[in-house]
Each structure stands twice: as structure tokens, then as C-alpha cells.
Amino acid sequence: MSGLNRHTLSELPRDVLKPQYDLNSTQRGIVHLGPGAFHRAHQAVYTDLAMSAEGGNWKIDGVSLRSKDLRDNIKAQDNLYSLMVLDDSPYVQVIGAFNQIFVLGEQRHQVMEALTDASTHIISLTVTEKGYCLNNKGELDWQNPDIKHDLAHRDIPKSSIGLLVAALEARFIQNKAELTIISCDNLSDNGDKLANAVITFANEISQNLANWIKENICFPNTMVDSITPATDDALKEQTKLKISVNDAWPIQRESFTQWVVEDKFSGPRPAWDKVGVTFTDDVHIYEKAKLRILNGTHSTLAYIGSLVDLETVYEAISISEFEQFIRQLLSQEILPSIDNATGMDLDEYANDIIKRYHNKHIRHFLTQIAWDGSQKIPFRILNTIRDNIKAERSIVLLCVPIAAWCLFLAKRTKEEHEIVDPLAEVLTGLVKKNVDSPLNLVDDILDLTAVFADLSANQKFRNTIKQHVVTLNMVNKSNLAGCLTQLKDGL
């Protein structure tokens, strides 16, 4: 069977959606750092649709900071790939938005050329929470090894922050402004945090550079949403059946997709507004709702579900007691924490998310969601806990996923599975130190101020988590329903 490329594009089945612009003549206008599955299923798709609708030179040069797998797999496909949209009526869309993919460690010169070229008007990022090198205050972490390296070796940066500052320094020297840098990761105030990190790093090099960035470069806040499971062999086979050619690296996502962007740009942009992107003066209500309602409950499903070897979000939410627990967590502790000045219907939004979890066509693995807990939990759960403590509201249910995370770490270590987390070495050490004492383990984990900050000293928070650990430490598949009911109905 032949492979997907520009020559076979015209041979695909008629129901496969294809780019409606000239793939050969369209030029780059965007450089994206971290072209993983989510970017390819989300921002790249919006950009592809915008070029089909209104034209424009908005192709994307993707920059992988480490892995070369994507580049090597889709280069032979003329950088085309398939998006499988999964619901009761699945369909395939071929995306042509990528101009080329670079690997930073191997193609540093080409990366810098793309970042500094005057035709590049947008740099976007999906580098996950840990990729911003922030401390627990949301500020640049000078103790981060990559930041230390980049400050000492400015010509060969490893981090996204160091790379951006190197590119901005070159553009400053060449007076190439008209650049907007867009964070597309699950961070509250993601644009503001990125701007602060970049300007802080730049100020160590030159105050003039830092001032130029402040005055000329925009960092809009954004909210992104679409459930995007990782690519697996089953998806490759399913895609092959749909498009009748081989695709080395297709992607999949649910049909729901949302992108909200602060209307703050330093130059031109694609016609994203014509293809469903929402531009607004204030992203905060959207991002807070998404982080707390979707991401917060996602992590809750992941850590509890992983304790009893559930595999997917759909499998977890299909247990009625699990859904009841999530609904009570939402109604009693998450929704009241969101100051809804805009009139957004939060109850409807929460109900829609539960419906999305029930999409049986999406195999979103709990282990994938559970990765990088030390980076995700502060934004997804701990800020909600802080707001509830301040307002004297309950935190009992919100503490359950924290307890489950502690036991999840212990379980992964006991079973000799890798802990995927920037603090993996520290966390593994704590687990091994407290192998026979889960309560002591909780104390040691909660002492990590790099994760919990002020909450480390909150005794009510600590005691509640330890009570949950006693309950969850005995959980298994057969008693999960009763355990969740016990947690839901109070200790």
C-alpha cells in the first residue's frame, strides 16, 4: 500500500477532507515549539482551515526541542498527516499546515533562521507546564538546570525560554518586531507567565533587550481545549482503512474543539476568527473554567483510576459511583471557586465535559493524563483549594486526588514502572524511604514546597489528605464503588 503524500492526496476517498490551498506555493508565517499531538490536532488544524478559507502564507515550521520521531516519520509524507475525529460519525481530515519539522539539537541554525526571519509573525508553543521552567510562584526558576545552562551557553539554548530569548535578541539587533508569541499550554495566565519568564531572562542579558520585548512583542493569554489521546497502532490501522494509504503518524481527537485567544497581537495573524477561534479582551474566565473543571477532574479520574488499574477516561467515568463523585466534586467545591462575572453557564459547561468523557470512541489513557503531576496539580487543583480555604469553603473532595497522587507514585515505584515527572528522582526517593508507611510518605511529599508552597504548612489540608490515604490505601477494583461513595458522602 502506498503512503500519504502530495502525489497520493488526490487519490484519497472523496469523504476525506483535504487542504483547499496550494501546498506548493504557500509559505511559512508561524514557528511552533513542541509540535506534539495536541498542537497537530488543534492549532495546526485551525491554521489549515484558515488558509483554506482565506489563504495567506501561514504554514508552520515545527521545532521539536528533543525528539526526532515526528520529523522522521512525516518527512516522507511531504509533512502531511491525518486527523481522525472520533465520535459517532468519525471522519478524517488531512492537514497540510506544516512546512517542515526541525529538531533543535540537530538543526539549530535552521531553527534560528526560521525564528528570526521577517516573514515569521507568530511563534507558538505547546511545551507542557514543565517547559516554561517556572517555580511555584509562576516565575522563572533560576535553579532549573536548563535555565542555568542557557544563561551560561546562550548560543546553544536547551529550554523554550532560552531559545525564545536568543531569537528575540537577534530580532532586536535586526529591528524585526511585528511578532506575537502565543502559549497554548494549560497554564493560567499562560501569556502573562511566558512574557514574565522571557523578559526576566532577557533582563539578565540586557535591560535594553528586555525593554524592547516589553514594548514590541505581544504575549496573548489563551485557552485551548480538545481531548487528544496519543497515537497508537490501533489508530494507524483505523486511519489506513479510512484513507486507503499508510500514514506513519496520524493523530486523533474528539469532535469538540475550542480555542480562545486574547485579542492582543503585534502584527498580522491567520484568519482564525473565520474558522471558530474566539478572540476576546479577557480569557481568564475561559481558562479558569477549563483548568479547574476539565483538567482538575481529568487528574482526579487519572490518579484514582490508576490505583485500580483502570485504563481510560471512558472506563473510569462509566462507573456510576465515579461519575457521581466527579459531579459532587464539581458542584460542591470546583464550580463555587470560579468567579463568573461574564455570565458563562458553568453548570452547562461542566455537564458537557461529563458528556465528553462518555465518548466511547476516545481511548484517553489515564497514565498519559497522570504524567508530570508535580507540574500539573498546582494549576489544576491547588489553586482551587487555596480559593476555597480563603472563602471558608470545603476542600474535602479536592484533597482526594492529592491523596491518590501520593499513592499512585507509591504504586508506580513498587511495580517498577517509570514515574514521568520533572521531580521523578526526588519523588521516587521519598517513596522508597517510606515504603511501609504511606502516611509518612504523604508528610514528606506535602513538605515539597516547590509543589505545594504555602499549603505545605496548612494542617487542615495535610490532615484531610492523610485521612483520604487511609481510605484509598485499601482500594481495589472490587471495592472502588464503595470507596468512592464513602469519600463522596464524607469521612
C-alpha positions as CSV (number, residue, x, y, z in Angstrom):
1,M,0.0,0.0,0.0
2,S,1.3,3.5,-0.9
3,G,1.9,6.2,1.7
4,L,0.3,9.5,2.3
5,N,2.0,12.4,0.3
6,R,1.1,15.1,-2.1
7,H,1.0,12.7,-5.0
8,T,-1.5,10.4,-3.4
9,L,-3.6,13.2,-1.9
10,S,-5.8,13.3,-5.0
11,E,-6.4,9.6,-4.8
12,L,-7.9,9.6,-1.3
13,P,-11.6,8.7,-0.8
14,R,-14.0,11.6,-1.5
15,D,-15.2,11.8,2.1
16,V,-11.6,12.6,3.3
17,L,-11.3,16.4,3.9
18,K,-8.2,17.9,2.2
19,P,-6.4,21.3,2.2
20,Q,-8.1,23.8,-0.1
21,Y,-5.0,25.9,-0.7
22,D,-1.8,25.5,-2.8
23,L,0.5,23.3,-0.8
24,N,3.5,24.1,-3.0
25,S,3.4,27.9,-3.1
26,T,2.2,28.7,0.5
27,Q,5.0,29.9,2.7
28,R,5.8,29.9,6.4
29,G,4.4,32.5,8.8
30,I,4.4,30.6,12.1
31,V,7.1,28.8,14.0
32,H,5.8,26.4,16.7
33,L,7.8,25.0,19.6
34,G,6.7,21.5,20.6
35,P,4.7,20.1,17.7
36,G,3.2,17.2,19.6
37,A,-0.2,15.5,19.2
38,F,-2.2,18.3,20.8
39,H,-0.7,21.1,18.6
40,R,-1.2,18.9,15.5
41,A,-4.8,18.2,16.4
42,H,-5.6,21.8,17.5
43,Q,-3.7,24.9,16.5
44,A,-2.4,23.4,13.2
45,V,-5.9,22.3,12.3
46,Y,-7.3,25.8,12.8
47,T,-4.4,27.2,10.8
48,D,-5.0,24.7,8.0
49,L,-8.7,25.7,7.9
50,A,-7.9,29.4,8.0
51,M,-5.6,29.0,4.9
52,S,-8.3,27.0,3.2
53,A,-10.8,29.8,3.9
54,E,-8.8,32.9,3.4
55,G,-5.4,32.0,2.0
56,G,-2.3,33.6,3.4
57,N,1.3,32.5,4.0
58,W,0.8,30.9,7.4
59,K,2.4,27.5,7.1
60,I,4.1,26.2,10.2
61,D,7.7,25.3,10.9
62,G,7.6,22.9,13.8
63,V,10.6,22.8,16.2
64,S,11.0,19.7,18.4
65,L,13.1,20.5,21.4
66,R,14.3,16.9,21.8
67,S,12.6,14.1,19.9
68,K,13.2,13.5,16.2
69,D,10.4,10.9,15.7
70,L,7.8,13.2,14.3
71,R,10.2,14.8,11.8
72,D,11.5,11.4,10.6
73,N,8.0,9.9,10.3
74,I,6.2,12.6,8.3
75,K,9.1,14.0,6.2
76,A,8.5,11.3,3.5
77,Q,4.8,12.3,3.6
78,D,5.6,15.9,2.5
79,N,4.8,16.8,6.1
80,L,1.1,15.8,5.6
81,Y,-0.7,13.8,8.2
82,S,-4.2,12.6,9.0
83,L,-6.5,13.8,11.8
84,M,-9.1,11.2,12.9
85,V,-12.1,13.0,14.5
86,L,-13.8,10.4,16.7
87,D,-17.4,10.5,17.7
88,D,-20.5,8.5,16.5
89,S,-19.7,9.7,12.9
90,P,-15.9,9.7,12.6
91,Y,-14.2,11.4,9.8
92,V,-10.6,12.1,8.6
93,Q,-9.1,15.4,7.6
94,V,-5.6,15.6,6.0
95,I,-3.6,18.5,7.4
96,G,-1.1,20.3,5.2
97,A,-0.2,23.2,7.5
98,F,3.3,22.1,8.3
99,N,6.1,23.5,6.1
100,Q,8.8,21.4,7.8
101,I,9.8,19.9,11.1
102,F,13.2,20.7,12.7
103,V,14.9,19.0,15.7
104,L,16.7,21.7,17.8
105,G,19.7,19.6,18.7
106,E,20.4,18.7,15.1
107,Q,19.2,21.7,13.1
108,R,19.9,24.7,15.4
109,H,20.9,27.0,12.5
110,Q,17.8,26.4,10.6
111,V,15.7,26.9,13.7
112,M,17.2,30.3,14.4
113,E,16.8,31.3,10.8
114,A,13.1,30.5,11.0
115,L,12.6,32.2,14.3
116,T,14.3,35.4,13.2
117,D,13.0,35.6,9.7
118,A,10.9,38.7,9.0
119,S,8.2,36.5,7.5
120,T,7.7,34.8,10.8
121,H,4.9,36.8,12.6
122,I,3.9,34.3,15.2
123,I,5.8,31.9,17.4
124,S,3.5,29.5,19.3
125,L,4.3,26.9,22.0
126,T,2.9,23.6,23.4
127,V,5.8,22.5,25.6
128,T,3.6,21.4,28.6
129,E,3.7,23.0,32.0
130,K,7.2,22.0,32.8
131,G,8.5,23.5,29.6
132,Y,8.1,27.0,31.0
133,C,10.7,26.5,33.7
134,L,8.6,28.2,36.4
135,N,8.8,27.9,40.1
136,N,5.8,27.5,42.4
137,K,5.1,31.3,42.2
138,G,4.8,31.1,38.5
139,E,8.0,32.9,37.9
140,L,11.2,31.9,36.1
141,D,13.1,29.2,38.1
142,W,16.7,30.2,38.2
143,Q,17.5,26.8,39.7
144,N,16.2,24.9,36.7
145,P,19.1,23.0,35.1
146,D,18.1,24.1,31.6
147,I,17.8,27.8,32.6
148,K,21.3,27.6,34.2
149,H,22.7,26.0,31.1
150,D,21.0,28.6,28.8
151,L,22.3,31.6,30.8
152,A,25.8,30.2,30.6
153,H,25.6,29.0,27.0
154,R,23.3,31.5,25.2
155,D,24.2,30.3,21.7
156,I,23.1,26.7,22.3
157,P,19.9,27.0,24.5
158,K,18.0,23.9,25.6
159,S,14.9,25.4,27.0
160,S,12.0,27.1,25.3
161,I,12.7,30.3,27.3
162,G,16.4,30.4,26.4
163,L,15.5,29.7,22.7
164,L,12.9,32.5,22.6
165,V,15.3,35.0,24.2
166,A,18.1,34.0,21.7
167,A,15.7,34.6,18.8
168,L,14.4,37.8,20.3
169,E,17.9,39.1,20.8
170,A,18.6,38.5,17.1
171,R,15.4,40.2,16.1
172,F,16.2,43.1,18.4
173,I,19.6,43.6,16.7
174,Q,17.9,43.4,13.3
175,N,14.9,45.5,14.3
176,K,12.4,42.8,13.3
177,A,9.4,43.4,15.5
178,E,5.8,42.5,14.4
179,L,6.0,39.3,16.4
180,T,3.4,37.7,18.6
181,I,4.3,34.8,20.9
182,I,1.4,32.5,21.8
183,S,1.4,30.0,24.7
184,C,-1.1,27.2,24.0
185,D,-0.5,25.2,27.2
186,N,-2.7,24.6,30.2
187,L,-1.3,27.3,32.4
188,S,-3.5,30.0,34.0
189,D,-2.4,33.4,32.6
190,N,-0.2,31.5,30.2
191,G,0.7,34.5,28.1
192,D,1.5,36.7,31.1
193,K,3.6,34.0,32.7
194,L,5.5,33.4,29.4
195,A,6.1,37.1,29.0
196,N,7.4,37.4,32.5
197,A,9.8,34.5,32.1
198,V,11.1,35.7,28.8
199,I,11.6,39.3,30.0
200,T,13.2,38.2,33.3
201,F,15.7,36.0,31.4
202,A,16.3,38.8,28.8
203,N,17.0,41.3,31.5
204,E,19.9,39.2,32.7
205,I,21.4,39.7,29.2
206,S,20.5,43.3,28.5
207,Q,18.0,45.8,30.0
208,N,17.6,47.3,26.5
209,L,16.6,43.9,25.1
210,A,14.1,43.4,28.0
211,N,12.6,46.9,27.4
212,W,12.4,46.2,23.6
213,I,10.5,43.0,24.2
214,K,8.1,44.8,26.6
215,E,7.4,47.5,24.0
216,N,7.2,45.4,20.8
217,I,6.3,41.8,21.4
218,C,2.8,40.6,22.5
219,F,2.1,37.5,24.5
220,P,-1.7,37.0,24.5
221,N,-3.3,34.7,27.0
222,T,-5.1,31.7,25.6
223,M,-7.4,28.8,26.5
224,V,-7.1,25.6,24.5
225,D,-9.4,22.6,24.7
226,S,-9.8,19.3,22.9
227,I,-9.2,15.8,24.2
228,T,-6.4,14.3,22.2
229,P,-5.2,10.8,23.0
230,A,-1.8,9.6,22.0
231,T,-1.3,7.9,18.7
232,D,-1.2,4.1,18.8
233,D,-1.1,1.2,16.4
234,A,-4.9,0.8,16.5
235,L,-5.3,4.4,15.3
236,K,-2.8,3.8,12.4
237,E,-4.9,0.8,11.3
238,Q,-8.1,2.6,11.6
239,T,-6.7,5.5,9.6
240,K,-5.4,3.2,6.9
241,L,-8.9,1.8,6.4
242,K,-10.4,5.3,6.2
243,I,-7.9,6.8,3.7
244,S,-6.6,3.7,1.8
245,V,-3.0,4.7,2.2
246,N,-0.4,4.4,5.0
247,D,0.1,7.3,7.4
248,A,3.2,6.9,9.6
249,W,1.9,9.2,12.3
250,P,-1.8,10.1,12.3
251,I,-3.4,11.8,15.3
252,Q,-6.9,11.6,16.8
253,R,-9.1,13.8,18.9
254,E,-12.7,14.2,19.9
255,S,-15.0,16.4,17.8
256,F,-15.2,19.1,20.4
257,T,-12.5,21.7,20.0
258,Q,-12.1,25.2,21.4
259,W,-9.5,28.0,21.2
260,V,-9.9,31.3,23.0
261,V,-7.3,33.9,22.4
262,E,-6.7,37.4,23.9
263,D,-7.1,39.9,21.1
264,K,-3.5,41.3,21.5
265,F,-1.2,40.9,18.5
266,S,1.9,42.7,17.4
267,G,1.4,42.0,13.7
268,P,-0.8,40.0,11.2
269,R,-2.4,36.7,12.0
270,P,-4.2,33.9,10.1
271,A,-8.0,34.2,9.6
272,W,-8.5,32.1,12.7
273,D,-11.7,34.1,13.5
274,K,-13.3,32.7,10.3
275,V,-12.9,29.1,11.4
276,G,-14.1,29.1,15.0
277,V,-11.4,30.7,17.2
278,T,-12.8,33.1,19.8
279,F,-11.0,36.4,20.2
280,T,-11.7,38.3,23.4
281,D,-10.3,41.0,25.7
282,D,-10.4,38.7,28.7
283,V,-9.5,35.0,28.5
284,H,-9.5,34.4,32.3
285,I,-13.0,33.0,32.8
286,Y,-12.5,30.6,30.0
287,E,-9.0,29.4,31.2
288,K,-10.0,29.1,34.8
289,A,-13.2,27.1,34.0
290,K,-11.2,24.8,31.7
291,L,-8.3,24.3,34.1
292,R,-10.5,23.6,37.1
293,I,-13.4,21.8,35.6
294,L,-11.9,19.8,32.8
295,N,-8.2,19.4,33.8
296,G,-9.0,19.2,37.5
297,T,-11.5,16.3,37.0
298,H,-9.2,14.7,34.4
299,S,-6.4,14.5,37.0
300,T,-8.9,13.2,39.6
301,L,-10.0,10.4,37.3
302,A,-6.4,9.6,36.4
303,Y,-5.0,9.2,39.9
304,I,-7.9,7.4,41.4
305,G,-8.4,5.2,38.4
306,S,-4.8,4.3,38.1
307,L,-4.8,2.9,41.7
308,V,-7.2,0.1,40.5
309,D,-5.6,-0.3,37.0
310,L,-8.4,1.4,35.0
311,E,-7.0,2.3,31.7
312,T,-9.1,5.1,30.1
313,V,-11.2,8.1,31.0
314,Y,-14.2,6.4,29.4
315,E,-13.7,3.2,31.5
316,A,-13.5,5.3,34.7
317,I,-16.5,7.6,34.1
318,S,-18.6,4.6,33.1
319,I,-18.5,3.5,36.7
320,S,-21.6,5.3,38.1
321,E,-20.1,5.9,41.5
322,F,-17.1,7.5,39.9
323,E,-19.3,9.8,37.8
324,Q,-21.3,10.7,41.0
325,F,-18.1,11.5,42.8
326,I,-16.9,13.8,39.9
327,R,-20.3,15.5,39.8
328,Q,-20.3,16.2,43.5
329,L,-16.7,17.4,43.4
330,L,-17.7,19.8,40.7
331,S,-20.9,21.1,42.3
332,Q,-19.7,21.4,45.8
333,E,-16.1,22.5,45.5
334,I,-15.0,23.4,42.0
335,L,-17.8,25.5,40.5
336,P,-18.2,27.7,43.6
337,S,-14.5,28.6,43.3
338,I,-14.9,30.2,39.9
339,D,-15.9,33.9,40.0
340,N,-18.2,34.1,37.0
341,A,-18.5,37.8,36.2
342,T,-19.1,37.1,32.5
343,G,-22.3,35.0,32.9
344,M,-20.8,31.9,31.4
345,D,-23.1,28.9,32.1
346,L,-20.7,26.9,34.2
347,D,-23.2,24.2,35.0
348,E,-23.8,23.6,31.3
349,Y,-20.0,23.6,30.7
350,A,-19.5,21.0,33.4
351,N,-22.3,18.8,32.1
352,D,-20.9,19.0,28.6
353,I,-17.5,17.9,29.9
354,I,-19.0,14.8,31.6
355,K,-20.7,14.0,28.3
356,R,-17.3,14.3,26.5
357,Y,-15.8,11.8,29.0
358,H,-18.5,9.4,27.9
359,N,-17.3,9.3,24.3
360,K,-16.6,5.6,23.9
361,H,-14.6,6.3,20.7
362,I,-11.9,8.1,22.6
363,R,-9.3,6.0,24.3
364,H,-7.7,8.7,26.5
365,F,-5.3,6.8,28.8
366,L,-5.2,7.7,32.4
367,T,-1.4,7.2,32.6
368,Q,-1.0,9.9,29.9
369,I,-3.0,12.3,32.0
370,A,-1.2,11.4,35.2
371,W,2.3,12.3,33.9
372,D,4.0,15.4,35.3
373,G,1.8,15.6,38.4
374,S,4.1,17.9,40.3
375,Q,3.7,20.5,37.4
376,K,0.0,19.9,36.7
377,I,-1.5,19.7,40.2
378,P,-0.7,23.2,41.3
379,F,-2.6,24.7,38.3
380,R,-5.4,22.1,38.1
381,I,-6.2,21.6,41.8
382,L,-4.1,23.5,44.3
383,N,-5.3,27.0,43.3
384,T,-8.9,25.8,43.7
385,I,-8.1,24.6,47.2
386,R,-6.4,27.9,48.1
387,D,-9.5,29.8,46.9
388,N,-11.8,27.6,48.9
389,I,-9.7,27.9,52.1
390,K,-9.7,31.6,51.7
391,A,-13.5,31.6,51.3
392,E,-14.0,29.1,54.1
393,R,-15.5,26.5,51.7
394,S,-14.9,22.8,51.8
395,I,-11.8,21.2,50.4
396,V,-12.6,17.6,51.4
397,L,-13.2,16.3,47.9
398,L,-10.5,18.3,46.3
399,C,-8.0,16.6,48.6
400,V,-8.9,13.2,47.3
401,P,-6.9,13.5,44.0
402,I,-3.8,14.7,46.0
403,A,-4.0,11.6,48.2
404,A,-4.5,9.4,45.2
405,W,-1.4,11.0,43.5
406,C,0.7,10.1,46.5
407,L,-0.4,6.5,46.4
408,F,-0.1,6.5,42.6
409,L,3.6,7.4,43.0
410,A,4.0,4.6,45.5
411,K,2.2,2.1,43.2
412,R,4.3,3.0,40.2
413,T,7.5,2.6,42.2
414,K,6.5,-0.7,43.8
415,E,5.6,-2.1,40.3
416,E,8.9,-0.8,38.9
417,H,7.2,1.5,36.4
418,E,8.7,4.8,35.4
419,I,7.5,8.0,37.1
420,V,7.3,10.6,34.4
421,D,7.8,13.8,36.2
422,P,10.5,16.6,36.4
423,L,10.7,15.6,40.1
424,A,10.8,11.9,39.4
425,E,14.1,11.3,41.2
426,V,13.0,13.2,44.3
427,L,9.6,11.5,44.4
428,T,11.0,8.0,43.9
429,G,13.4,8.6,46.7
430,L,10.6,9.6,49.0
431,V,8.6,6.6,48.1
432,K,11.5,4.2,48.8
433,K,12.2,5.9,52.1
434,N,8.6,5.4,53.2
435,V,7.8,2.1,51.6
436,D,6.0,0.8,54.6
437,S,4.4,4.0,55.8
438,P,2.0,5.8,53.4
439,L,1.2,8.4,56.0
440,N,4.9,9.3,56.4
441,L,5.1,9.4,52.6
442,V,2.3,11.9,52.5
443,D,4.0,14.1,55.0
444,D,7.3,14.1,53.0
445,I,5.5,14.8,49.7
446,L,3.5,17.6,51.2
447,D,6.7,19.1,52.5
448,L,7.8,19.7,48.9
449,T,7.2,23.5,48.8
450,A,8.3,23.5,45.2
451,V,4.9,21.9,44.6
452,F,2.6,22.9,47.5
453,A,4.1,26.3,48.5
454,D,2.0,27.8,51.3
455,L,-0.2,24.7,51.5
456,S,2.6,22.7,53.0
457,A,2.1,24.5,56.3
458,N,-1.7,24.1,56.3
459,Q,-2.6,21.4,58.8
460,K,-6.2,21.0,57.8
461,F,-5.1,20.4,54.2
462,R,-2.5,17.9,55.4
463,N,-4.8,16.0,57.8
464,T,-7.6,15.7,55.2
465,I,-5.2,14.2,52.7
466,K,-3.9,11.7,55.3
467,Q,-7.4,10.6,56.1
468,H,-8.1,10.0,52.4
469,V,-4.9,8.0,52.1
470,V,-6.1,5.6,54.8
471,T,-9.3,5.0,52.8
472,L,-7.6,4.8,49.3
473,N,-4.7,2.6,50.5
474,M,-7.2,-0.3,50.6
475,V,-8.9,0.4,47.3
476,N,-9.1,-2.2,44.5
477,K,-11.4,-2.8,41.6
478,S,-14.0,-4.8,43.6
479,N,-14.4,-2.2,46.4
480,L,-13.8,1.0,44.3
481,A,-17.5,1.9,44.1
482,G,-17.9,1.6,47.9
483,C,-14.7,3.6,48.5
484,L,-15.9,6.4,46.2
485,T,-19.2,6.5,47.9
486,Q,-17.5,6.7,51.3
487,L,-15.3,9.6,50.0
488,K,-18.3,11.4,48.4
489,D,-20.5,11.1,51.5
490,G,-17.9,12.2,53.9
491,L,-15.4,10.6,56.2
